[in-house]
């Protein structure tokens, strides 16, 4: 099962939380990551990575899904 890295960015644009996820595909990993965002009060964006490849990102209302 692929491993994904979820980087939740804070208001200062720094990584506020880093979580490793295992999921069947990018969409499943994204769903898990979105559940984590609810637990990050200073959330201002995220990045989802798989093996050095950015799968998805969100910042200031702009999402760039690359599934």
N, CA, C and O of each residue as an XYZ file, in Angstrom:
268
protein
N       0.846     -1.169      0.000
C       0.000      0.000      0.000
C       0.899      1.241      0.000
O       1.835      1.321      0.796
N       0.628      2.207     -0.880
C       1.465      3.402     -0.961
C       1.463      4.222      0.331
O       0.491      4.226      1.086
N       2.573      4.911      0.557
C       2.715      5.791      1.713
C       2.656      7.234      1.230
O       3.237      7.585      0.203
N       1.951      8.054      1.982
C       1.777      9.468      1.655
C       2.227     10.317      2.832
O       2.136      9.906      3.988
N       2.709     11.499      2.516
C       3.106     12.465      3.535
C       2.153     13.655      3.443
O       2.008     14.266      2.384
N       1.514     13.973      4.551
C       0.585     15.093      4.627
C       1.265     16.224      5.390
O       1.655     16.058      6.546
N       1.403     17.364      4.743
C       1.993     18.547      5.370
C       0.903     19.601      5.528
O       0.431     20.167      4.542
N       0.509     19.860      6.765
C      -0.497     20.878      7.041
C       0.234     22.169      7.373
O       1.059     22.213      8.285
N      -0.078     23.213      6.624
C       0.593     24.503      6.798
C      -0.219     25.413      7.702
O      -1.449     25.430      7.661
N       0.505     26.171      8.524
C      -0.124     27.111      9.442
C      -0.235     28.497      8.836
O       0.125     28.718      7.679
N      -0.739     29.424      9.636
C      -0.927     30.802      9.192
C       0.374     31.463      8.736
O       0.352     32.366      7.900
N       1.497     31.020      9.279
C       2.791     31.604      8.930
C       3.449     30.909      7.733
O       4.611     31.177      7.428
N       2.719     30.022      7.056
C       3.164     29.269      5.885
C       4.209     28.206      6.208
O       4.797     27.625      5.296
N       4.442     27.951      7.465
C       5.347     26.872      7.869
C       4.543     25.594      8.068
O       3.330     25.632      8.272
N       5.233     24.475      8.005
C       4.570     23.200      8.242
C       4.237     23.113      9.729
O       5.130     23.061     10.574
N       2.936     23.099     10.036
C       2.471     23.048     11.416
C       2.321     21.608     11.891
O       2.416     21.327     13.086
N       2.088     20.697     10.948
C       1.898     19.288     11.300
C       2.307     18.431     10.115
O       1.988     18.742      8.967
N       3.010     17.357     10.402
C       3.445     16.413      9.386
C       2.947     15.030      9.795
O       3.236     14.558     10.895
N       2.207     14.395      8.913
C       1.628     13.086      9.214
C       1.896     12.139      8.056
O       1.775     12.523      6.893
N       2.256     10.908      8.372
C       2.437      9.875      7.361
C       1.178      9.025      7.303
O       0.654      8.603      8.334
N       0.698      8.779      6.092
C      -0.522      7.997      5.878
C      -0.236      6.838      4.937
O       0.634      6.933      4.072
N      -0.967      5.746      5.108
C      -0.952      4.658      4.145
C      -2.354      4.565      3.580
O      -3.326      4.494      4.332
N      -2.464      4.564      2.264
C      -3.771      4.516      1.616
C      -3.636      3.780      0.289
O      -2.538      3.646     -0.250
N      -4.757      3.308     -0.225
C      -4.763      2.561     -1.487
C      -4.446      3.446     -2.686
O      -3.845      2.993     -3.660
N      -4.856      4.715     -2.607
C      -4.609      5.627     -3.725
C      -4.620      7.068     -3.228
O      -4.879      7.331     -2.054
N      -4.338      7.989     -4.130
C      -4.260      9.398     -3.779
C      -5.564      9.955     -3.248
O      -5.555     10.771     -2.327
N      -6.680      9.532     -3.806
C      -7.976     10.038     -3.339
C      -8.258      9.598     -1.907
O      -8.761     10.384     -1.104
N      -7.940      8.354     -1.586
C      -8.140      7.854     -0.214
C      -7.241      8.603      0.760
O      -7.667      8.950      1.861
N      -5.995      8.853      0.357
C      -5.073      9.598      1.207
C      -5.577     11.026      1.412
O      -5.483     11.569      2.513
N      -6.106     11.627      0.359
C      -6.640     12.991      0.455
C      -7.823     13.025      1.416
O      -7.934     13.953      2.217
N      -8.697     12.041      1.353
C      -9.842     11.985      2.259
C      -9.394     11.902      3.720
O      -9.946     12.582      4.585
N      -8.389     11.064      3.987
C      -7.854     10.946      5.352
C      -7.227     12.259      5.802
O      -7.391     12.683      6.946
N      -6.510     12.891      4.885
C      -5.846     14.149      5.214
C      -6.872     15.236      5.537
O      -6.679     16.007      6.476
N      -7.950     15.302      4.775
C      -8.980     16.310      5.027
C      -9.619     16.119      6.401
O     -10.023     17.094      7.034
N      -9.715     14.879      6.865
C     -10.220     14.625      8.212
C      -9.249     15.169      9.258
O      -9.675     15.650     10.308
N      -7.947     15.097      8.978
C      -6.942     15.624      9.900
C      -6.978     17.144      9.985
O      -6.685     17.717     11.035
N      -7.331     17.789      8.900
C      -7.322     19.246      8.861
C      -8.275     19.831      9.900
O      -8.012     20.901     10.449
N      -9.362     19.147     10.167
C     -10.296     19.612     11.183
C      -9.679     19.689     12.564
O     -10.209     20.365     13.445
N      -8.557     18.997     12.762
C      -7.871     18.988     14.050
C      -6.703     19.981     14.081
O      -5.934     20.003     15.042
N      -6.571     20.784     13.052
C      -5.472     21.757     12.961
C      -6.072     23.167     12.989
O      -6.452     23.696     11.944
N      -6.157     23.771     14.162
C      -6.825     25.072     14.275
C      -6.151     26.197     13.494
O      -6.815     27.160     13.112
N      -4.873     26.095     13.257
C      -4.166     27.161     12.539
C      -3.976     26.805     11.062
O      -3.069     27.323     10.410
N      -4.822     25.930     10.540
C      -4.735     25.472      9.163
C      -4.847     26.628      8.175
O      -5.747     27.463      8.273
N      -3.911     26.662      7.218
C      -3.979     27.663      6.153
C      -3.648     27.041      4.798
O      -3.612     27.737      3.783
N      -3.409     25.738      4.785
C      -3.108     25.058      3.535
C      -2.553     23.673      3.812
O      -2.284     23.313      4.958
N      -2.387     22.907      2.752
C      -1.812     21.573      2.917
C      -1.081     21.168      1.639
O      -1.265     21.756      0.574
N      -0.257     20.154      1.787
C       0.401     19.484      0.664
C       0.304     17.991      0.926
O       0.465     17.546      2.062
N       0.043     17.219     -0.113
C       0.003     15.764     -0.011
C       1.036     15.211     -0.981
O       0.990     15.498     -2.178
N       1.967     14.419     -0.464
C       3.086     13.901     -1.252
C       3.093     12.383     -1.252
O       2.723     11.747     -0.265
N       3.522     11.805     -2.378
C       3.760     10.370     -2.486
C       5.106     10.180     -3.178
O       5.267     10.556     -4.339
N       6.073      9.596     -2.469
C       7.401      9.318     -3.030
C       8.009     10.518     -3.765
O       8.485     10.376     -4.891
N       7.996     11.680     -3.141
C       8.625     12.853     -3.739
C       7.801     13.531     -4.815
O       8.286     14.461     -5.459
N       6.578     13.096     -5.027
C       5.686     13.688     -6.027
C       4.501     14.321     -5.312
O       3.799     13.660     -4.547
N       4.282     15.616     -5.569
C       3.135     16.266     -4.958
C       1.863     15.775     -5.646
O       1.721     15.874     -6.865
N       0.941     15.243     -4.840
C      -0.301     14.686     -5.342
C      -1.406     15.738     -5.329
O      -2.234     15.788     -6.239
N      -1.415     16.575     -4.301
C      -2.453     17.581     -4.147
C      -1.922     18.687     -3.243
O      -1.047     18.460     -2.407
N      -2.468     19.892     -3.427
C      -2.111     20.987     -2.540
C      -3.256     21.984     -2.486
O      -4.087     22.052     -3.391
N      -3.282     22.747     -1.422
C      -4.307     23.762     -1.244
C      -3.680     24.920     -0.489
O      -2.965     24.718      0.493
N      -3.946     26.121     -0.944
C      -3.441     27.318     -0.265
C      -4.298     28.499     -0.690
O      -4.491     28.722     -1.885
N      -4.805     29.240      0.247
C      -5.558     30.464     -0.015
C      -6.682     30.277     -1.039
O      -6.861     31.101     -1.936
N      -7.428     29.193     -0.893
C      -8.572     28.968     -1.750
C      -8.268     28.387     -3.111
O      -9.168     28.287     -3.946
N      -7.015     27.997     -3.368
C      -6.652     27.429     -4.671
C      -6.190     25.996     -4.480
O      -5.221     25.747     -3.762
N      -6.859     25.068     -5.102
C      -6.480     23.658     -5.036
C      -5.941     23.223     -6.380
O      -6.436     23.648     -7.424
N      -4.929     22.379     -6.354
C      -4.376     21.851     -7.604
C      -4.301     20.340     -7.505
O      -3.247     19.787     -7.188
N      -5.395     19.678     -7.770
C      -5.460     18.221     -7.654
C      -4.784     17.599     -8.867
O      -5.042     17.992    -10.004
N      -3.905     16.611     -8.608
C      -3.113     16.002     -9.681
C      -3.280     14.494     -9.708
O      -2.304     13.782     -9.947
N      -4.469     13.985     -9.474
C      -4.673     12.533     -9.478
C      -4.672     12.015    -10.880
O      -4.829     10.813    -11.095
